[in-house]
Amino acid sequence: MNTINIFEFVKKAITDSVPDVDSNAINKDTRLSELGIDSVKTVELGVRLEGIFGEEVVLDDWLDEQMEIDDNARYKIDDLVIFIEGALA
C-alpha cells in the first residue's frame, strides 16, 4: 500500500470519527487537534485504523512517539501516515 492510499484511508477514518470535519480540510500538515480530535475521538480513530490496517497499527505507539516531538510539530497527519507505512512494512 502506498502513501497516497494510506493518506486516503486515514482521511476516511478521521471523517468517520468526526463527521463534522470537512475532508478537504485534511492535508499532510494538519494536526489532529486542528480537527477537533480530543482523547475520546483519538481512541475511536485508533480503533478504526486498526480495523483498516490490522493489529500492526497501534495508535498508542504513534502517540507515544509523538510525545518526543516539539509541541508545535505533534500529531500531524503526515507523521501518522509515515508511522502506518512503517508498521505495515
C-alpha positions as CSV (number, residue, x, y, z in Angstrom):
1,M,0.0,0.0,0.0
2,N,1.4,3.4,-0.9
3,T,1.4,6.7,0.9
4,I,-1.5,8.2,-1.1
5,N,-3.7,5.2,-0.3
6,I,-2.8,5.3,3.3
7,F,-3.5,9.0,3.4
8,E,-6.9,8.5,1.9
9,F,-7.8,5.7,4.4
10,V,-6.6,8.0,7.3
11,K,-8.8,10.8,6.0
12,K,-11.8,8.5,5.8
13,A,-11.2,7.2,9.3
14,I,-11.0,10.8,10.6
15,T,-14.2,11.9,8.9
16,D,-15.9,8.8,10.1
17,S,-14.7,9.5,13.7
18,V,-15.5,13.3,13.5
19,P,-18.4,13.7,10.9
20,D,-18.4,17.5,11.0
21,V,-14.8,17.6,9.7
22,D,-14.6,18.5,6.0
23,S,-12.3,16.0,4.3
24,N,-10.9,18.9,2.2
25,A,-9.6,20.5,5.4
26,I,-7.3,17.5,5.9
27,N,-3.8,17.6,4.4
28,K,-0.4,16.2,5.4
29,D,0.4,19.2,7.7
30,T,-3.0,19.1,9.5
31,R,-2.7,18.3,13.2
32,L,-5.3,16.2,14.9
33,S,-6.1,19.0,17.3
34,E,-7.0,21.3,14.4
35,L,-9.7,18.9,13.5
36,G,-11.2,18.8,17.0
37,I,-10.0,15.4,17.7
38,D,-9.9,15.0,21.5
39,S,-8.8,12.0,23.6
40,V,-12.1,10.2,23.1
41,K,-12.0,10.7,19.3
42,T,-8.4,9.6,19.3
43,V,-9.4,6.3,20.8
44,E,-12.2,5.9,18.2
45,L,-9.7,6.8,15.4
46,G,-7.3,4.2,16.7
47,V,-10.0,1.5,16.6
48,R,-10.9,2.5,13.1
49,L,-7.3,2.5,11.9
50,E,-6.7,-0.9,13.5
51,G,-9.8,-2.2,11.7
52,I,-8.5,-0.8,8.4
53,F,-4.8,-1.7,8.6
54,G,-4.8,-4.6,11.2
55,E,-3.2,-5.1,14.5
56,E,0.2,-4.0,13.3
57,V,-1.0,-0.4,13.5
58,V,-1.3,0.5,17.2
59,L,-2.2,4.2,17.5
60,D,-0.9,4.3,21.1
61,D,2.6,3.6,19.8
62,W,2.4,6.5,17.5
63,L,1.1,8.8,20.2
64,D,4.0,7.7,22.4
65,E,6.4,8.6,19.6
66,Q,4.8,12.0,19.2
67,M,5.4,12.8,22.9
68,E,9.1,13.0,22.0
69,I,8.5,15.8,19.4
70,D,8.2,19.6,20.0
71,D,4.6,20.6,20.8
72,N,4.2,22.6,17.6
73,A,5.0,19.6,15.4
74,R,3.0,16.9,17.2
75,Y,0.2,14.9,15.8
76,K,0.5,15.8,12.1
77,I,-1.4,13.6,9.6
78,D,1.8,13.1,7.6
79,D,3.6,11.6,10.6
80,L,0.7,9.3,11.2
81,V,0.8,8.1,7.5
82,I,4.6,7.5,7.8
83,F,4.0,5.6,11.1
84,I,1.4,3.4,9.4
85,E,3.7,2.8,6.4
86,G,6.4,1.6,8.8
87,A,4.1,-0.6,10.8
88,L,2.9,-2.3,7.6
89,A,6.4,-2.8,6.2
